[in-house]
């Protein structure tokens, strides 16, 4: 074996993993699983794929270790695999944004909106959570909240926020969060709360980043 052959063989495994990710539907499924584990039919519904197609993509991801499964009765639930899957997805997204002008413009617009709204740092948030001086508001859909959320967070999906304002404790600052740095649900929530005269800020990042940092999360008990 030549030195060149030896060097090339070092990239066989990474190349195989890259091939497993070389499909936009698989990346979309991984992003959905970053919110929490789900059965195949729910993943198919959220991704707009057929159940059969979704299952095929998940099997490919499972063979590469990007997802894991557990069985509950007749249902199989999928979740992200062990290891730095979420940082890898983030790195891929960042690199694609670097090259794709359309995505860059979208991200720039999102950041522009965020720049106009004050965000709370993770360290300050942890301190404020300890002294119970803020209300954490999770504006994701209920099923995503059920799979995992910040400790003590109140779940009010963005579409229900205006009619459920009375559920927010009076006199406390509201810290809103959603799916991540490119999710505008929390941006819209903070703008809506401020318009009602309620003190509100964004949380830096979102639930996947919080979870990836090894910080405590809660989940609704399974029935």
VENRARA-V745848 format. One record per residue. N is the residue number from 1. RES is the residue in one small letter. PHI is phi as a letter, one per 30 degrees, with the letter a starting at -180 (* if undefined). Layout:
n = {N & N}
res = {RES & RES}
phi = {PHI & PHI}
This chain:
n = {1 & 2 & 3 & 4 & 5 & 6 & 7 & 8 & 9 & 10 & 11 & 12 & 13 & 14 & 15 & 16 & 17 & 18 & 19 & 20 & 21 & 22 & 23 & 24 & 25 & 26 & 27 & 28 & 29 & 30 & 31 & 32 & 33 & 34 & 35 & 36 & 37 & 38 & 39 & 40 & 41 & 42 & 43 & 44 & 45 & 46 & 47 & 48 & 49 & 50 & 51 & 52 & 53 & 54 & 55 & 56 & 57 & 58 & 59 & 60 & 61 & 62 & 63 & 64 & 65 & 66 & 67 & 68 & 69 & 70 & 71 & 72 & 73 & 74 & 75 & 76 & 77 & 78 & 79 & 80 & 81 & 82 & 83 & 84 & 85 & 86 & 87 & 88 & 89 & 90 & 91 & 92 & 93 & 94 & 95 & 96 & 97 & 98 & 99 & 100 & 101 & 102 & 103 & 104 & 105 & 106 & 107 & 108 & 109 & 110 & 111 & 112 & 113 & 114 & 115 & 116 & 117 & 118 & 119 & 120 & 121 & 122 & 123 & 124 & 125 & 126 & 127 & 128 & 129 & 130 & 131 & 132 & 133 & 134 & 135 & 136 & 137 & 138 & 139 & 140 & 141 & 142 & 143 & 144 & 145 & 146 & 147 & 148 & 149 & 150 & 151 & 152 & 153 & 154 & 155 & 156 & 157 & 158 & 159 & 160 & 161 & 162 & 163 & 164 & 165 & 166 & 167 & 168 & 169 & 170 & 171 & 172 & 173 & 174 & 175 & 176 & 177 & 178 & 179 & 180 & 181 & 182 & 183 & 184 & 185 & 186 & 187 & 188 & 189 & 190 & 191 & 192 & 193 & 194 & 195 & 196 & 197 & 198 & 199 & 200 & 201 & 202 & 203 & 204 & 205 & 206 & 207 & 208 & 209 & 210 & 211 & 212 & 213 & 214 & 215 & 216 & 217 & 218 & 219 & 220 & 221 & 222 & 223}
res = {x & x & x & x & x & x & x & x & x & x & x & x & x & x & x & x & x & x & x & x & x & x & x & x & x & x & x & x & x & x & x & x & x & x & x & x & x & x & x & x & x & x & x & x & x & x & x & x & x & x & x & x & x & x & x & x & x & x & x & x & x & x & x & x & x & x & x & x & x & x & x & x & x & x & x & x & x & x & x & x & x & x & x & x & x & x & x & x & x & x & x & x & x & x & x & x & x & x & x & x & x & x & x & x & x & x & x & x & x & x & x & x & x & x & x & x & x & x & x & x & x & x & x & x & x & x & x & x & x & x & x & x & x & x & x & x & x & x & x & x & x & x & x & x & x & x & x & x & x & x & x & x & x & x & x & x & x & x & x & x & x & x & x & x & x & x & x & x & x & x & x & x & x & x & x & x & x & x & x & x & x & x & x & x & x & x & x & x & x & x & x & x & x & x & x & x & x & x & x & x & x & x & x & x & x & x & x & x & x & x & x & x & x & x & x & x & x & x & x & x & x & x & x}
phi = {* & d & d & d & d & d & d & d & d & d & c & d & d & e & d & d & d & d & d & d & c & d & a & d & d & d & d & d & d & d & d & d & d & d & d & k & d & b & d & d & d & d & d & d & d & d & d & i & c & d & d & d & d & d & d & d & d & d & d & d & d & d & d & c & i & d & b & b & b & b & c & b & i & c & c & c & c & c & b & d & d & d & j & d & d & d & e & d & d & d & d & d & d & d & d & d & d & d & c & c & d & d & d & e & d & d & d & d & d & d & d & d & d & d & d & d & c & d & c & c & d & d & d & d & d & d & d & d & d & d & c & h & c & b & c & d & c & c & c & d & e & e & d & d & d & d & d & l & a & d & e & i & d & c & c & b & e & e & d & c & d & d & d & b & e & d & d & d & e & d & i & c & d & c & c & c & b & b & c & l & d & c & d & c & e & d & d & d & d & d & d & d & d & d & d & c & i & c & d & a & b & d & c & d & i & a & d & e & d & d & d & d & d & i & d & d & b & b & b & d & d & d & d}
